[in-house]
C-alpha cells in the first residue's frame, strides 16, 4: 500500500499502522478505558442526516471561514497534538507546511516537538498555542509571554486534562516518554526497523516548549510525571480569568462539554470554546462532542466562537457540525495518520482530499458558502 492508494481516513490509518511500531500507532489510535466515547464520537454523526437542496446554482463554492479572528481558506484546522516527531521525523514542520499550503490554521502543543518560534519563522499560517495549567503560576505566565513574543495569534488552554486518561493500550505495550517498553513492545520496534533508523538519524527528540522545565534527557521525568506532578488539578475559573486578562487577545478553552461551562467561559472574557472530549482519550463514558454541540451553540453561539473537535473522519461530518452552528472544526487523528504514513506529502494529500470532499458535498447540498449551512439542512433519527 502506498500514499496514492489512500483515499480516506481509514486508508491513512491502515498505512500508518503498517509503518509505525505498534506501541506508537496505538498511542495515536487508542482512547481511554473501554474506548466507548472514542467510538461514539464518530458514530454520533450517523444519527444525523443531511437534507440537500437542488437547482440552486453551485458553480463556485467558497469554503472560507473567519474564526478566532483568523481568516481561513477551509473550515477545518490542524488541532494541536503532542509528540509529533515520534510519528514522523519532520513532525510539526510537516503539518505546519501542509496547513499553510491549504490556507488554514495550525496548532503547536506544549508537548510539541518543534518550537513555536521555529514554526512561526517557517510559515505565515495562523498559529494556535495549546498549553496546560501548571502549579507554578510564574511558569504559566512565562509560557504565555513566550507565545506572545513569537507571534502566536490564538491562545488555547486545555481544561479537560488535569490528569491523564487511563489509556490501557499504552499500559499493555509499556509506551511512555522516555520509552519504558516491555519485551512485547520492544519486539514491535524490531519488526519496523525504518522507524528506528529515521529516529536515530535525525535530530534528537525533544520538547522545546518545556525544555527548561522537564528533563527528558536523563529520563528523570516522564510525560506521565509531567501530568501528575507539574499540572495543577486545583485550577479554577478565577485562575483562568487571570490568564485571559494577561493574554489580552484571542483566548479559547479546549475541552468544554456543557452549556454551563460555556457560559462561564463567556463571563470570564474568553473569545472561543472548543467542544471536545479529547478524542475520547480522557473520560470514557462521556458524551460525544457532536451530541453536545447544539445546546452549547444555543447557549453562547451568538457571543463567542464555538469550535468543534473529536471524531471527524469525513467532509460530511464537518458539514453537519457547521450546520449545527460550529464556526470551524478541528482535526487530530485525521492528519496524524497521514503524517505517520508519509510526512508532509501525506498531510497534504489528506487535506487535499478533505477539501475536495467539502467542495463536492457543498455542491450536492446546494450551498455555495459555509454561512448558508443551517439546521434546516439536518434531520435527526431517534
Order of alpha helices (4+ residues) and beta strands (2+ residues): alpha-alpha-alpha-beta-beta-beta-beta-alpha-alpha-beta-alpha-beta-alpha-beta-alpha-alpha-alpha-alpha-beta-alpha-beta-alpha-beta-alpha-beta-alpha-beta
